[in-house]
Amino acid sequence: MIKTIEWTDEGVRMIDQRKLPTVEEYPVFSTYMDVAEAIRSMVVRGAPAIGVAAAMGVALGVRDSKARTTADLKRDFDHISNVISATRPTAVNLFWAVERMKRVFDRMVTEKADHKTIATRLIEEAIAILNEDIENNKRMGQFGQALLPDSGTILTHCNAGALATAGYGTALGVIRAAIENGKRLHVIADETRPFLQGARLTAWELWKDDIDVRVIADNMAGSFMRLGLIDAVIVGADRIAANGDVANKIGTYPVAVLARQHDIPFYVAAPISTLDMKIPDGSHIPIEQRDPLEVTHIGGVRMVPEGVNVFNPAFDVTPNHLVTAIITELGVARPPYLESLRCLS
Ligand code: MRU
């Protein structure tokens, strides 16, 4: 299994996803600032993986803090959390993980634990988040695989696989589970412009696992559906509002519209940590705007004339009425999501 992210005494070891599929490198990020920069610059990406990286970054920062008093350590904790929370705004798993680390920190401080004990406990918590993520994905896989046909072709957008999580994946985890259960599935991966998570990452990890995958340019999906070549769509999520509106990689919404037009089920697979029950609907989800260079250039080569401006929103919101079901580690939610998600969360 690919080790997307791992705790080591030297720091957080992560596969550098910017370099895939041509170079497979596992650098170690030895300060919380380095981990924050790795999240911001997409060394690590995908909502659950960002959550694990954030938790490990917090643990690393607290361990290496020079604070001599509890008050100083608290100040350092808040600063580290703020730096990590400011890296990427959309995936709620990042904030969920930082909050979870804060609850542990506050409890340890109340218990008057010393610096070393607090650091050890935070490292344990970050590793627990990683291990739970893999277990949750496997559970999600079992719930989700039952929804997929015994044979056929599944379209996915972006990368919601082992690389986007601590391992196994959410949407790709469901496909993996279906194949492990004997289903004969083929995968079509949208290339996912501008960052090419589908072409570079989904294709790479499925190919490594011997799962049949073909990449298409994003604008081909509609034609494939019209020709009857897609049996189901499954994607991951970065944040799901209480009413079931889903933020995911830019380009997910048009795929959902196309799926509805062609009567193809559109599934979302995401852990409970991706639910944001505090926001009523998708209009409250902050959408990250990324560097225009990601759109103007491909592989360092300029594609857009110098001086022409571009837009680069990294995510879109798919309204709940286009989502056939939301698959979580606790079960499958169906419309109306306000009720079904509340029951699960
Ligand atoms: O910008 P990214 O690559 O972090 O975006 C990732 C996605 O949109 C994924 O589909 C989502 O995080 C789900 S990953 C299990």
Residues whose N, C-alpha, C, O or C-beta is under 5 A from the ligand:
A	BS01	MRU	R45 G46 A47 H157 C158 N159 A160 G161 A164 T170 Q197 G236 A237 D238 N248 K249
